[in-house]
Every structure is written in C-alpha cells, then in structure tokens.
C-alpha cells in the first residue's frame, strides 16, 4: 500500500486536516493496521515539501494548530497516473511457506506436519474473514473476499505440495 499516494487520493476528494485523513485511511484501507498519526503528518510534510500538497489554513485546535491540506495540480497528476497504471502482479515465487517446506525436507524434518499446521492456521483465518464478511459492510466484505481468495489459493498449493512431498524431498536432498 502506498501511503503517500493513498493520502493524496483522499485529498483529491476534498481538502482535509491530518486527523480527518487518518480517520478516512483507517476506515477504508487500514483494516487491522491503523496508520500511526506520526506517519500521517510525516507523509504530509514530505508531500508539502515536494509540492504535491499545500496548507490552505491553520486554525486553532484542541492541541496543536490544525492545518488543512489541499492537493496541488502536481499531486493530482500523480494520483491520476497512479490510478491508471496496473499493479505489478506478484507471482510469490519466494514465499516463507515454500521456504519452510523445502528447508524441512532438506533437514529431514516433518514437512507434512508443517503443512498440516499451516492448513489449520489458514482455515482459522478464513473463518475469521468469513465472519467479517458476514457482519461487515461492503468495504469489509470486499477486503475479506480478497483475503479469502488468496488463502484459498494457498490451501490449493498446500494440498498439491503435500501430495508431492516425496518427489520434492528427492529433488532437494541429493
């Protein structure tokens, strides 16, 4: 997730204070990992330094003065470019899951037990995401679907790898 570009995109909707940007970021993009306030304000400072946002007004707040940020033409152009370029597909050719299975086989450890444990962890996370999907709104449901589809692909890989452990053992242990 590109925090600077996401904050710029939120500012492209409407000028906002840092607090409001954090709230919106967390509501739409920060599920389970809220953005720290320090990161919001450090990012906004860099965006201002780079000419992508300007501060339109400074008003008193309950704490420090509240700055209202507005996206510049340069910032809006960057958001437009970012939104139109495709995300790099990630083939996941070097995953922790794969490394653990191969190392378990190389070290003559029970890779099948590791796969069983990983399967259980995936199924538990799928139950959690299914509950989020059932009880949440549309944004939650779409995010949960994204996670569920990735977990389903991992489970297919776990099953296929489990069926091929003997062959993989021979391939990685000369």
N, C-alpha and C positions, 0 to 999 in steps of 0.2 A: 504494500500500500504506500503510495506516495503522499505523505502528509502535506508537504507544501502545495502540491497540485490539487489535492482534495480541499484544502482550506481556500485556495484561490477559486475553485469551483463554487464553494459555498458563498464566497464574496461576490462572485459573478451574479448570483441570485439577487443579493441586496447587500448594501453596506452593513457592517456588523461590528460589535465590540468583541474583544477576545473571549470574554466569558460566553457570549452567545455562540461563537464559532465552536468552542469546546463542547458546549451542550449539544449542538446540532451534529457535530462529528461523532460524539459518543452515541447519540440516538440512532444515527444511520449507519455508521461504519465501525464503531468501537465496541461491538458486542463482545463482552468478556475481557476486553483490553482497552479501558478508557485512556484517552490521551491525557498525559500529565499537563497541568497548567504551564509549567516551565517550558515544556516543549512547544506549546501553542505560542507563547509570547516570544520565545527564541526564534521560532519559524517566522512569525510576523515581522520581527526585527530584520531578519535576513531578506524577506520579501520586500520590505520597505527600502532597505539598503540597495537592493538590486533593481529598484524602480518598478516593481510589479504591483505594489500597493502604496497608497498614501494615507496619511492620517488626516481625516477631514475636520475633526473637532476633538477637543479634550474637555471633558466635563468632570465635575466632582463626583466621586463615588463613595461608597461606604468605607472603602480602603483607599488605595491609590487612585489617582485620577483615571477616569475611563476614557480610553482612546477609541474612536470609531474609525474603522479601516474601510477604504474603498479601493476596489481593483482598478488598475490603470489599463490603458489600451494594450501595453506590453503584456501585462498579466492575463488579460482576456484573450489575447492572441495565443499565449502559451496554453491556456486551458483548451481553446478550440483545437489546437494542434494535438494535444494530449488525448482529447476525446475521440479524435478521428483516426489515431494510429492504433493498430491492433496490439493487444497484449502478447508478449512473446510466449508461445506455447512452451510449457515446461514438461519435458519428457521424463523427468525424475529418473535419470539414468544412474544417479549416485545417491541412493537413499540410505538412511540409517537402517531401515528394515532389511534391505538387501545385504548391507554390510554385516549385520548381526548374524544372519543366516549363514553367509559364506564363512565368516570367522568361526562360528560354532562348528561348522563342518571341518574346517581346517584344523581346529583344536580338538577335534574328536569329542565335542560336547553335544548334548541332545538338542539339535536344531528343531526337531519335531515338537519338543516341549515348548521351546521359544515361540514357535508358530502358533501353538495352542493358546499360550498366554496372550499373544498379540491378538489373536482372533477374539478372545474374550474381552480384551480391552476395547477393540473396535466395536463389538456388539453392544457393550455398555454405552459407549459414546453415541452409537446410533439410537439407542433407546432415549438418551438424553435429548438428542436433536429432534427425535420424533415428538417428544413431549413439548419442546419449544415450538415446533411446527403446529402442533395441535392447539396450544394455548395462546400463541402469539398472533400478531397481526401479519399483514402481507410481507413487510420487510423481514420480519423474523422468519417467516415461512420460506422465503426465497433464499435467505442465508443458510437456513437449516438444510434445504434441498441441496445447495451447493456442497455443503459438508457431507451430507448423506451419499451423494453420488461419488465423491472421492473415496469415502470409506467403503462403498460397495466395490469400487474398482480394486482397492487394497485387498478386500476379502477374496475376490476372484483370484488375485495374484497369490495370496496365502494358500488357497486351495490348490492351485496349479503347481506352486512350488512344493507344497507338501507331497504331492503325487510324484514329483521328480527328484526328491531328496537323494535317492540312491545314485542317480545319474549325476547330479550336481556334486555329490561327495567325491565321485570318481574324477570329475573334472577339476576339482580344486585341491585334491590330495594326490600328488603324483606317486 
